[in-house]
Amino acid sequence: MVRMRLYGWIAERFGWRERSLEFEGTIEDLLRSLNIELVELVSRGRVMVAVNHSLERDLGRRVSGDDIIAVLPTFSGG
């Protein structure tokens, strides 16, 4: 099962923090399957996606099995 985690204002906005899903496909397909505007937020640079604790810019990357997908607010620092 793929584990999907939302953090910060994203979790508050969509009303959940973690879900386990039977899924095999691309990150984009996963985000779209949730019927929320996460793909658009990623495209506009408002949120970032990490797969197994590494930031991932390619929404075409395939995920399945025990992958952990996190959706995080953008951050900056110095």
Buried (B, 14 or more C-beta within 10 A) or exposed (E): EBEBBBBBEBBEEBEEEEEEBEBEEBBBBBBBEBEBBBBEBBEEEBBBBBBEEEEBEEBEBEBEEEBBBBBBBEEEEE
